[in-house]
Amino acid sequence: MTTRFICTASLVGTLSAVAAPAVAWADSVVAESDVAGPRGMAAPVETVGPAKPVREAATPAPATGTDDSPPGSSPADVTPESPGAVPPAPAAPAAGGAGVPPSSSAPPSAAPPADATPPDSPGGDANEAVATAPGESDADANESGVMFGSSTPTPTRVAAPLPAPPPPVPVSALLSGPWRGVGWLAVHLTTTGPIGGDRPALPTVVAVGFGLEAGWRVNNFLGIGTGVSRQTHERSDYYYIDQFTSERILERSYGELTNFDVLFARGYLPVRGRVQPFAEIGGGLVILEPTDVTIAAYVGGQGRAGLGVEAWISRSLTLAAGARYRLTAFEDATGHSYQGYLQFGVHW
């Protein structure tokens, strides 16, 4: 009987020695599965508030039972860590969202980094400031739409509204046809000859002259302007006898006429293209410097009317040609003449 009891005790001791490592290994596997989650994946951690950058905390020194333990702790609170021991699983998060560490097995907390901002309350705040890692910008920490270090939402920029459109322009006020400019300045060469009348108003020679004019284009149909021109008006031949040689000598003198076209109007034919016909009428003053040296000058009036054509050689340059009739009057004398001209103009 004694022998059977001894054998049974020996068998139980042997089985206990063999089963102890297996039980310890099973406990460690169960603990690791509780920490890592199913199939080795990290257990989900519930967070409250906007996402914050993750910063690695300093690894705490393992707790030992020596005199290096934190002040205020007792040796009973610090347990030596044995090889192969399984750390306890973290406690489930509390209702407020912050995890509650275990009361006995939590390691001492490490000192906070120098650049970290201390929380406002012992329990921490979901929107407390988080220190950024070196090289990390505020924009990276502000992706959630909350200003860095504050719970105030980032203000949204709103574009200013566009001003009201201008009132529509009536169709009748729009210009039609090609652009003809607003103002012009032109120089011209003239050829003037007599038609009939009385002297001194009647020209006695066919002469070449020149002139200058400036005007304002009211629209595509009408333009007004002013100008001045000058040409030779008369010629006189005088003969005298040389006292030493008794020869007959011819001497000629010329009288000059200046026309001041104070105002003239020019009407244009509204055609498309580069060539535009026109008609004009105007008048002003006239001054004659006669060949008779005993008379200083004749002052009278003059008028003109004519037809012409203007060709646009570029957007701002024109070449015009035309003919006009001129009426000249001095006191009781009236003269009629024709005048042809070639004109070069600049428009703007």
C-alpha positions in Angstrom: 0.0 0.0 0.0 2.8 2.3 0.9 4.6 1.5 -2.3 1.5 2.3 -4.5 1.1 5.7 -2.7 4.7 6.6 -3.4 4.4 5.7 -7.1 1.2 7.7 -7.4 2.8 10.7 -5.8 5.9 10.4 -8.0 3.7 10.2 -11.1 1.7 13.3 -10.1 4.9 15.2 -9.4 6.3 14.3 -12.8 3.1 15.4 -14.6 3.1 18.7 -12.7 6.7 19.3 -13.7 5.9 18.6 -17.3 2.6 20.6 -17.4 3.9 23.8 -15.7 5.9 25.1 -18.7 2.9 24.4 -21.0 0.5 26.3 -18.8 2.9 29.2 -18.6 3.3 29.3 -22.4 -0.5 29.2 -22.9 -1.0 32.0 -20.4 1.6 34.1 -22.3 -0.1 33.4 -25.7 -3.5 34.4 -24.2 -2.0 37.6 -22.8 -0.4 38.6 -26.1 -3.6 37.9 -28.0 -5.4 40.2 -25.6 -2.9 43.0 -26.2 -2.4 42.6 -30.0 -6.0 41.8 -30.9 -7.1 39.1 -33.3 -4.5 37.6 -35.6 -1.7 39.7 -34.3 -3.2 43.1 -35.3 -3.0 46.1 -33.0 -6.0 46.5 -30.8 -8.1 49.6 -31.7 -7.8 52.6 -29.5 -10.7 54.9 -29.3 -9.9 58.6 -29.7 -11.9 61.7 -29.0 -11.5 65.0 -30.8 -9.3 65.9 -33.8 -6.4 63.7 -34.8 -3.0 64.8 -33.2 0.5 64.0 -34.4 2.0 61.0 -32.6 5.2 61.6 -30.7 7.3 58.8 -29.4 7.7 59.0 -25.6 10.9 58.2 -23.8 11.1 54.5 -22.9 10.8 54.3 -19.1 13.5 52.5 -17.2 12.4 49.1 -15.8 11.3 49.2 -12.3 13.5 47.4 -9.8 13.3 46.9 -6.2 16.4 49.0 -5.4 16.7 52.4 -3.8 16.4 54.0 -7.3 12.6 53.9 -7.2 10.7 57.1 -7.4 10.3 59.1 -4.3 7.1 58.4 -2.4 6.8 54.8 -3.6 7.1 51.8 -1.4 9.0 48.6 -2.1 5.7 46.8 -2.2 4.6 48.9 -5.2 7.6 47.9 -7.2 8.0 44.3 -8.3 11.0 42.9 -9.9 10.6 41.9 -13.5 11.4 38.3 -14.1 12.4 36.9 -17.5 9.5 35.5 -19.4 6.9 37.4 -17.5 3.9 38.7 -19.5 3.0 42.4 -19.1 -0.5 43.1 -18.0 -3.0 44.1 -20.7 -3.9 47.9 -20.8 -7.1 48.9 -19.2 -10.2 49.6 -21.4 -10.7 53.3 -22.1 -13.1 55.1 -19.7 -16.3 56.8 -20.7 -14.5 60.2 -21.3 -12.2 58.6 -23.9 -8.9 58.7 -21.9 -7.4 55.3 -20.9 -7.2 54.5 -17.2 -3.9 52.9 -16.3 -3.8 50.0 -13.9 -3.3 50.9 -10.3 -0.4 48.6 -9.5 1.5 47.5 -12.6 1.9 50.8 -14.5 5.5 51.9 -15.0 6.5 55.3 -13.8 5.8 58.1 -16.3 8.7 59.6 -18.2 9.5 63.3 -18.0 7.7 65.3 -20.7 9.7 66.7 -23.6 11.0 70.3 -23.4 8.9 71.5 -26.3 5.6 70.0 -25.1 2.9 72.2 -23.8 1.5 71.1 -20.4 -2.2 70.3 -20.3 -4.7 72.7 -18.7 -6.1 70.0 -16.4 -4.8 66.8 -14.8 -7.0 64.7 -16.9 -5.9 66.4 -20.2 -8.1 67.9 -22.9 -9.1 66.4 -26.2 -8.1 69.7 -28.0 -4.9 70.4 -25.9 -1.8 71.6 -27.8 0.5 68.9 -29.1 4.2 69.6 -29.6 5.2 69.0 -33.2 8.2 67.0 -34.2 11.2 68.8 -35.8 10.5 69.7 -39.5 6.8 69.4 -39.0 4.8 72.4 -40.0 1.6 73.8 -38.4 -0.2 73.0 -41.6 0.5 69.3 -41.0 -0.9 69.6 -37.5 -3.9 71.6 -38.7 -5.4 69.2 -41.3 -8.5 68.7 -39.3 -9.7 72.3 -39.7 -8.9 73.3 -36.1 -6.4 76.0 -35.4 -3.1 74.7 -33.9 -3.2 74.9 -30.2 -6.9 76.0 -30.0 -10.3 74.6 -30.2 -11.5 77.5 -32.4 -12.3 76.5 -36.0 -10.0 78.0 -38.7 -11.9 81.0 -40.3 -12.8 80.3 -43.9 -11.9 82.9 -46.5 -14.8 84.1 -48.6 -14.3 85.9 -51.9 -15.8 89.4 -52.2 -18.8 89.5 -54.5 -18.3 90.9 -58.0 -19.6 94.5 -58.7 -22.8 94.9 -60.6 -22.5 95.0 -64.4 -22.7 98.3 -66.2 -26.0 99.3 -67.8 -26.5 98.1 -71.3 -25.7 100.5 -74.2 -28.5 101.1 -76.6 -27.9 99.7 -80.1 -28.6 103.1 -81.6 -25.5 104.5 -79.8 -23.1 102.0 -81.2 -21.0 103.1 -84.2 -21.3 101.1 -87.3 -18.9 100.8 -90.2 -15.1 101.0 -90.3 -13.1 103.1 -87.9 -12.4 106.6 -89.4 -10.6 108.3 -86.6 -11.6 111.3 -84.5 -9.2 114.1 -85.5 -6.9 114.7 -88.5 -4.1 116.9 -89.6 -3.2 117.2 -93.3 -0.9 119.1 -95.7 -1.7 119.6 -99.3 -0.2 120.9 -102.6 -2.6 123.0 -104.8 -2.8 124.2 -108.4 -4.9 127.3 -108.9 -6.0 128.9 -112.2 -8.5 131.6 -113.3 -12.0 131.0 -114.5 -13.3 134.6 -114.8 -14.1 137.8 -113.1 -12.5 141.2 -112.4 -9.1 142.1 -111.3 -7.6 142.2 -108.7 -9.9 139.3 -107.5 -9.3 137.3 -110.7 -6.1 135.3 -110.8 -3.9 136.0 -113.8 -1.6 133.0 -113.6 -1.8 129.3 -113.0 0.3 128.7 -109.9 1.3 126.1 -107.5 0.7 126.6 -103.8 0.6 124.7 -100.5 -1.7 124.5 -97.5 -2.4 123.0 -94.1 -5.6 122.0 -92.4 -6.9 120.3 -89.3 -10.3 118.9 -88.4 -12.5 116.8 -86.2 -14.4 113.8 -87.4 -17.9 114.1 -85.7 -18.9 110.7 -87.0 -18.6 108.5 -90.1 -20.7 111.0 -92.1 -19.5 114.4 -91.1 -16.3 116.3 -90.3 -15.5 119.9 -89.6 -12.2 121.7 -89.9 -10.2 124.8 -90.5 -7.2 125.5 -92.8 -4.9 128.0 -94.5 -3.4 128.0 -98.0 -1.2 130.3 -100.0 -0.4 130.6 -103.8 0.7 133.1 -106.4 -2.3 135.2 -107.6 -1.0 137.6 -110.2 2.0 138.7 -112.2 2.9 142.1 -113.6 5.5 142.9 -116.4 7.3 146.2 -116.4 9.7 147.5 -119.1 12.2 150.2 -118.6 15.0 151.7 -120.7 18.6 151.5 -119.5 20.0 155.1 -119.6 23.6 153.9 -120.4 22.8 151.3 -123.0 19.3 152.4 -124.1 18.2 148.8 -123.9 14.6 147.8 -123.0 14.6 145.6 -119.8 11.7 143.5 -118.6 11.0 143.3 -114.9 8.3 141.0 -113.4 6.6 141.1 -110.0 4.2 138.6 -108.4 1.3 139.1 -106.0 0.6 136.4 -103.3 -2.8 135.4 -102.1 -3.5 133.8 -98.7 -6.8 132.0 -98.0 -7.9 131.6 -94.4 -10.6 128.9 -94.4 -12.0 129.7 -91.0 -14.6 126.9 -91.1 -15.5 124.2 -93.5 -17.7 121.2 -93.4 -17.0 117.9 -95.1 -19.6 115.2 -95.7 -18.5 111.7 -96.3 -20.3 109.0 -98.3 -20.7 106.1 -95.8 -19.2 103.3 -97.8 -17.2 100.3 -96.7 -13.7 99.8 -97.8 -10.6 101.9 -98.0 -11.9 104.6 -100.4 -14.4 107.1 -99.2 -15.8 110.0 -101.4 -16.7 113.3 -99.8 -18.1 116.8 -100.6 -17.2 120.0 -98.8 -18.2 123.6 -98.4 -16.7 126.5 -96.4 -15.4 130.0 -96.3 -13.4 132.7 -94.6 -11.0 135.6 -95.2 -8.6 136.3 -98.0 -5.6 138.7 -98.2 -3.9 139.8 -101.4 -0.4 141.3 -101.6 -0.6 143.0 -105.0 2.2 143.7 -107.4 1.4 147.4 -107.2 3.8 148.7 -104.7 1.6 151.7 -104.0 -1.0 149.4 -102.4 -0.2 147.6 -99.2 -2.8 144.8 -99.4 -6.3 143.9 -100.3 -8.5 142.2 -97.7 -11.7 140.5 -98.6 -13.8 137.3 -98.3 -13.7 134.0 -100.0 -15.7 130.8 -100.2 -15.1 127.3 -101.5 -17.0 124.1 -102.5 -15.6 120.9 -103.9 -15.6 117.2 -104.3 -12.9 114.7 -103.5 -12.0 111.1 -102.6 -10.0 109.9 -99.6 -8.1 106.6 -99.6 -6.9 104.9 -96.4 -3.4 103.6 -96.9 -3.2 102.4 -93.3 -5.2 102.7 -90.1 -3.9 106.2 -89.5 -2.8 107.6 -92.8 -4.8 108.7 -95.8 -4.1 110.1 -99.3 -6.8 112.4 -100.7 -7.3 114.1 -104.0 -10.0 116.6 -105.1 -11.0 119.7 -106.9 -12.8 122.8 -105.6 -14.3 126.1 -106.8 -13.2 129.3 -105.1 -14.9 132.6 -105.0 -12.8 135.7 -104.1 -14.2 139.2 -103.5 -12.4 142.5 -103.0 -14.5 145.6 -102.7 -16.3 145.8 -106.0 -14.2 143.1 -107.8 -15.2 139.4 -107.8 -13.0 136.6 -109.2 -13.7 132.9 -109.9 -11.0 130.3 -109.9 -10.5 126.5 -109.7 -8.2 124.6 -107.5 -7.0 121.1 -107.6 -5.1 119.5 -104.7 -3.3 116.4 -103.4 -3.5 115.9 -99.7 -1.7 113.7 -97.2 -3.4 113.2 -93.8 -2.7 111.7 -90.4 -5.7 110.5 -88.3 -6.1 109.6 -84.6 
